[in-house]
Amino acid sequence: MKSLDPAALDCLAALADDGSFERAAVRLAITQSAVSQRLRALEAQVGQLLVVRSRPLRLTEPGKVLLRLARQWHALRADVSRELGASGGDERVAVAVNADSLATWVLPALDALVQEGHRAGFGLELVVDDQDFTHDWLRQGAVLGCVTTVSQALRGCSVTPLGVMRYVAVASPAYVHQQLGGDAKRGLHEGNFAHVPFLVFNRKDDMQAQWVSRAFRVRGPRLTERFVPSSEAYVRAATMGWGVGVVPELQVREALDRGELLALRDDTSVDVALYWHQWKLLPDTTSAGLAPARMRPALLDRIGQALAEGARAALVPEKPLQPARKASATRGGRRRL
């Protein structure tokens, strides 16, 4: 395939971001006709339809492949501008994170880099989704990196373990007194959990069901749900007595210390391992037997490093997998591993 027109890739990315030719034209400061012409030229070059002209627009599978290329091109362009001491202009690097990480450790982890970005002229876009779904944004090419529960790297991506986010069940003291008999440890039990309101972030959120399954050894529990689709508002709703919340311990640590929230069945928690995935924007020269280039780390690499360092300081370390032991042959039986 011949070299693709960077301006046409910019159009494809703008269409993906803005969902219409009109808004893409405004973003790129060109006419709608120019956007259409560049897109048609790109589709003619690759011989495939890239955009479905619906409302809003949506990319085809080939379009998502080229969107990934456009994102990578934007990131490389920002890196080159930074190396040359020039402004990065409107170049943005988009990464996907889960709402609970955003509400707790992600912003402090990225703060120094973002403050530098004010001076250097590059932008950072944070896309928020459930931790089990942020990986889909990476696969589709909408972002260049993501914080996710998925441990297996896509082809062309690297993966870094971040640590474990521990979730605990909490409720306000007043709620525990009025609804759970004043007993935070055993007031919520097998006989009443189905009737007790649980706070739920959104319809993708199954953390409450996971916690109940672990606490009471039931499969597929049916819960009474109250939806609060904001991490900060979710904790506030729990503090106000709207119901039981299952939240990151990191997020409510201070509220627990102040007595504004009480931990329910504090012997039960759900540990969620998080990973950072990112596309490899440059070839691995080391594996080819070449000396690595002496240059400042790429912006995407620096984002990954900042997130890894922030997670290391905030999250619970992930336990390494224990090597399998050989079965014991003593007493004519096999030792349970």
ZABATI-313324 format. One record per residue (C-alpha): x, y, z; residue in three letters. Coordinates in steps of 0.25 Angstrom, whole numbers, padded with zeros to 4 digits, always signed. Each point is the difference from the previous one (the first is absolute). Layout:
# residues N
XYZAla;...
END
This chain:
# residues 337
+0000+0000+0000Met;+0005+0014-0004Lys;+0002+0010+0011Ser;-0013+0005+0006Leu;-0003+0015+0000Asp;+0002+0005+0014Pro;-0011+0011-0002Ala;-0010-0011-0004Ala;+0004-0008+0013Leu;-0003+0013+0007Asp;-0013+0001-0006Cys;-0004-0014+0004Leu;+0004+0002+0014Ala;-0008+0013+0001Ala;-0012-0007-0006Leu;+0002-0011+0011Ala;+0001+0010+0011Asp;-0011+0010-0004Asp;-0010-0009-0007Gly;-0004+0009-0012Ser;+0007+0006-0012Phe;-0005+0014+0005Glu;+0007-0001+0013Arg;+0012-0007-0006Ala;+0002+0012-0009Ala;-0001+0010+0011Val;+0011-0008+0008Arg;+0009+0000-0012Leu;-0003+0014-0005Ala;-0004-0005-0014Ile;-0013-0001-0008Thr;-0009-0012+0001Gln;+0003-0002-0015Ser;+0015-0001+0003Ala;-0003-0011+0011Val;-0009-0008-0009Ser;+0011+0001-0011Gln;+0011-0005+0009Arg;-0008-0011+0005Leu;-0004-0005-0014Arg;+0014+0001-0004Ala;+0004-0009+0012Leu;-0011-0010-0003Glu;+0004-0001-0014Ala;+0015-0002+0004Gln;-0003-0011+0009Val;-0012-0006-0008Gly;-0009-0001+0012Gln;-0011+0008+0006Leu;+0005+0007+0013Leu;-0012+0008+0005Val;-0015-0004+0000Val;-0007+0013-0003Arg;-0010-0001+0012Ser;-0004+0009+0011Arg;+0009+0000+0007Pro;+0011-0005-0009Leu;+0006-0013+0003Arg;+0013-0007-0005Leu;+0001-0013-0007Thr;+0010-0010+0004Glu;+0010+0004-0010Pro;-0003+0014+0005Gly;+0004-0003+0014Lys;+0013-0006-0005Val;+0003+0013-0007Leu;-0005+0008+0012Leu;+0011-0008+0009Arg;+0010+0005-0011Leu;-0005+0014+0001Ala;+0001+0000+0015Arg;+0014-0006+0000Gln;+0004+0011-0011Trp;-0005+0011+0009His;+0008-0005+0012Ala;+0013-0001-0008Leu;-0002+0014-0006Arg;-0002+0005+0014Ala;+0013-0007+0005Asp;+0008+0006-0012Val;-0005+0014+0003Ser;+0004-0002+0014Arg;+0014-0005-0004Glu;+0002+0012-0009Leu;-0005+0010+0011Gly;-0012+0004-0008Ala;-0014+0001+0005Ser;-0009-0013-0002Gly;-0011+0008-0005Gly;-0013-0007+0002Asp;+0006-0014+0000Glu;-0008-0009+0011Arg;+0004-0013+0006Val;-0013-0007+0004Ala;+0000-0011+0011Val;-0011-0008+0006Ala;-0002-0002+0015Val;-0010-0005+0009Asn;-0008+0010+0009Ala;+0004-0005+0013Asp;+0015+0001-0004Ser;-0003+0014-0005Leu;-0007+0004+0013Ala;+0012-0005+0008Thr;+0014-0002-0005Trp;+0001+0004-0015Val;-0001+0015+0001Leu;+0012+0001+0011Pro;+0008-0010-0009Ala;-0001+0009-0012Leu;+0000+0013+0006Asp;+0015+0003-0002Ala;-0001-0004-0015Leu;-0013+0008-0002Val;+0007+0013+0006Gln;+0011-0002-0009Glu;-0009-0002-0012Gly;-0006+0015+0003His;+0014+0005-0003Arg;+0004-0010-0011Ala;-0013+0001-0008Gly;-0005-0014+0000Phe;-0014-0005+0004Gly;-0005-0012+0008Leu;-0014-0006-0002Glu;-0006-0009+0011Leu;-0011-0009-0005Val;-0008-0007+0012Val;-0006-0013-0001Asp;-0002-0013+0009Asp;+0014-0007+0003Gln;-0005-0012-0008Asp;-0003+0008-0012Phe;+0011+0010-0002Thr;+0008-0010-0007His;-0011+0001-0011Asp;+0004+0014-0003Trp;+0014-0004-0002Leu;-0004-0011-0009Arg;-0008+0009-0009Gln;+0011+0010-0001Gly;-0007+0011+0008Ala;+0011+0001+0010Val;+0014-0003+0001Leu;+0001-0005+0014Gly;-0010-0005+0010Cys;-0001-0005+0015Val;-0008-0013+0000Thr;-0002-0013+0007Thr;+0004-0007-0013Val;+0014-0007+0002Ser;+0003-0005-0014Gln;+0006+0010-0009Ala;-0005+0003-0014Leu;+0010-0003-0012Arg;+0008+0013-0001Gly;-0002+0004+0014Cys;+0007-0001+0013Ser;-0006-0003+0014Val;+0005+0004+0014Thr;-0006-0005+0013Pro;-0005+0012+0008Leu;-0005-0006+0013Gly;-0013-0004+0007Val;-0011+0009+0003Met;-0007-0005+0012Arg;-0016+0001+0001Tyr;-0007+0000+0014Val;-0015+0002+0003Ala;-0004+0012+0008Val;-0012+0007+0006Ala;-0003+0012+0008Ser;-0001-0001+0015Pro;-0014+0004+0000Ala;-0003-0010-0011Tyr;+0006-0011+0008Val;-0008+0004+0012His;-0013+0001-0007Gln;+0001-0011-0010Gln;+0010-0010+0005Leu;-0003-0001+0015Gly;+0012+0008+0003Gly;+0010-0011-0003Asp;+0010+0004-0011Ala;+0006-0014+0001Lys;-0012-0009-0001Arg;-0012+0009-0002Gly;+0001-0003-0015Leu;-0002-0015-0002His;-0006-0011-0009Glu;-0014+0002+0004Gly;-0001+0015-0003Asn;+0011+0004-0011Phe;-0011-0002-0011Ala;-0009+0011+0006His;+0011+0010+0004Val;+0003+0011-0010Pro;+0014-0001-0007Phe;+0006+0012-0007Leu;+0004-0003-0014Val;+0008+0009-0009Phe;-0006-0004-0013Asn;-0005-0013-0007Arg;+0014-0004-0003Lys;+0003+0000+0015Asp;-0001-0014+0006Asp;+0009+0003+0012Met;-0011-0001+0010Gln;-0004-0014-0006Ala;+0014-0005+0002Gln;+0001+0005+0014Trp;-0013-0007+0004Val;+0004-0012-0007Ser;+0013-0001+0008Arg;-0006+0004+0013Ala;-0012-0010+0000Phe;+0005-0010-0010Arg;-0012+0002-0010Val;+0001+0000-0015Arg;-0007+0011-0008Gly;-0007+0007+0011Pro;-0012+0009-0003Arg;+0002+0013+0007Leu;-0008+0013+0002Thr;+0007+0010-0007Glu;+0001+0016+0000Arg;+0009+0005-0011Phe;+0009+0012+0003Val;+0009+0002-0013Pro;+0012+0008+0007Ser;+0011-0005+0009Ser;-0001+0012+0008Glu;-0015+0001+0001Ala;+0000-0015+0003Tyr;+0008+0002+0013Val;-0009+0012+0003Arg;-0012-0009-0002Ala;+0005-0010+0010Ala;+0004+0010+0010Thr;-0015+0006-0001Met;-0005-0014+0003Gly;-0006-0003-0014Trp;+0005-0015+0001Gly;+0012-0009+0001Val;+0012+0004-0009Gly;+0011-0009-0005Val;+0011+0010-0002Val;+0016+0000-0001Pro;+0005+0000+0014Glu;+0010+0011-0005Leu;-0012+0009-0003Gln;-0007-0001+0014Val;+0012-0002+0009Arg;-0001+0014+0006Glu;-0015-0001+0001Ala;+0002-0013+0008Leu;+0010+0006+0009Asp;-0010+0012+0003Arg;-0011-0010+0003Gly;-0009+0006-0012Glu;+0000-0014-0006Leu;+0000-0014+0007Leu;+0006-0012-0007Ala;-0010-0012-0001Leu;+0005-0014+0002Arg;+0015+0005+0000Asp;+0005-0014-0002Asp;-0005+0001-0014Thr;+0006+0008-0012Ser;+0001-0001-0015Val;+0014+0002-0006Asp;+0001+0005-0014Val;+0013-0001-0007Ala;+0003+0011-0010Leu;+0009+0001-0012Tyr;+0005+0011-0009Trp;+0000-0003-0015His;+0006+0009-0011Gln;+0003-0001-0014Trp;+0015-0001-0004Lys;+0002+0012-0009Leu;+0015-0003-0003Leu;+0006-0013-0004Pro;+0008-0007+0010Asp;+0014+0002-0004Thr;+0006-0008+0012Thr;-0006-0013-0005Ser;+0005+0002-0014Ala;+0015+0001+0006Gly;+0000+0015-0001Leu;+0004+0010+0010Ala;-0012+0008+0005Pro;-0001+0014-0005Ala;+0004+0010+0010Arg;-0012+0009+0001Met;-0010+0005+0011Arg;-0011-0011+0002Pro;-0012+0002-0009Ala;-0012+0007+0006Leu;-0008-0013+0001Leu;+0011-0007+0007Asp;+0001+0011+0010Arg;-0015-0001+0003Ile;+0002-0015+0002Gly;+0012+0003+0009Gln;-0008+0010+0008Ala;-0012-0009+0002Leu;+0009-0011+0004Ala;+0007+0008+0011Glu;-0013+0006+0005Gly;-0007-0014+0000Ala;+0012-0005+0008Arg;-0002+0010+0010Ala;-0015-0001+0002Ala;-0004-0014-0004Leu;+0001-0013+0007Val;+0012-0008-0006Pro;-0004-0012-0008Glu;+0004-0013+0005Lys;+0010-0007-0009Pro;-0005-0014-0005Leu;+0005-0011+0008Gln;+0007-0011-0008Pro;-0007-0013+0000Ala;+0006-0010+0009Arg;+0001-0015-0003Lys;-0010-0009+0006Ala;+0004-0007+0013Ser;+0000-0015-0002Ala;+0000-0003+0015Thr;-0011-0009+0006Arg;-0004-0004-0014Gly;-0008+0013-0003Gly;+0002+0013-0007Arg;+0003+0013+0009Arg;-0010+0011-0003Arg;+0006+0012-0006Leu;
END
